[in-house]
């Protein structure tokens, strides 16, 4: 470990620039970087990387580069305006001090803000209230992404540079496919560890569930509503399928004892009907209904087998229905086909995990908690497809994906310090020559 003096200097350097860090985060929240609209936020990040002397690599996602790779998920949109940005620090002579390379990864994309009238203040005008910063994406995960940059700055302010390669990645598509992180792998970025400061409430994510998205469409038989019994109502038919999926969800949860990473969790598997649309007119029996399903799978599940189980469940329920048995529902894969992942299963994770524990202890004065989560993160790409331990560790945030999302700024300050200390210890330090 670093000398206590240097560690203290780095922590103080974070504190000195923290107001600026909050302002920068607030400015970044101002870009409504929902899916397909990330480009200007990425420009902002690219400028910030360049100002720090990081070498900027900005490129447009191209499905042809990634669709043959494990972990690819079918996209929901085309990638005409979809850019990743990486800022690279490459020391003159890496490894001179035995330093190890590091990826700091965060996603720039945010989920839709929902009805504006449910927010107390506009979601893309960050609002600071004491130790809270409100705004869509403030917690998930712009504060974390920005903390990577300011952790890097803190080393410089204390008079040092990392003695090994550091790649700061601002990626898109985390919330729907993960194809942004996958594109970074396809482009060749590798390191000996990765940190992803998702809002984990300063615990380390030890395992994560996988995620499958399916879009299901039922066709009805439209007739005048006055003769509804002669038609077939696609919206009501969708209910039947949704109820069958609820039974399957309960069955999967009942199997949790067989899955070591999530057996202690009350309800690890969550199915969500996140969107539904159907019909055209109150006086016509609806001819169509489409709904979007998000299903979780266990960290150690076979994703293809689970996807087939979902399909079988839907088709079995349809087969029992007179109309749907003649015209089975269509199931389309759009978005996540994300395998589960457990950092705990990686032999080479022990070293970075124990170092992060020590850095966390230094900042918080408490032991680092490990936590299995019931959602996915980009950590799976590093762990499953590149053998890089991906450590998800970041600040505390409340109401992510809801309204009035906020991030706890004191926890942002502390996790920035912990990440800076991790970088200093993991990569080693070189004195900046005045
Ligand atoms: Zn996130």
Boltz pocket constraint, residues with backbone or C-beta under 6 A from the ligand:
constraints:
  - pocket:
      binder: B
      contacts: [[A, 107], [A, 140], [A, 141], [A, 174], [A, 198], [A, 199]]
      max_distance: 6.0
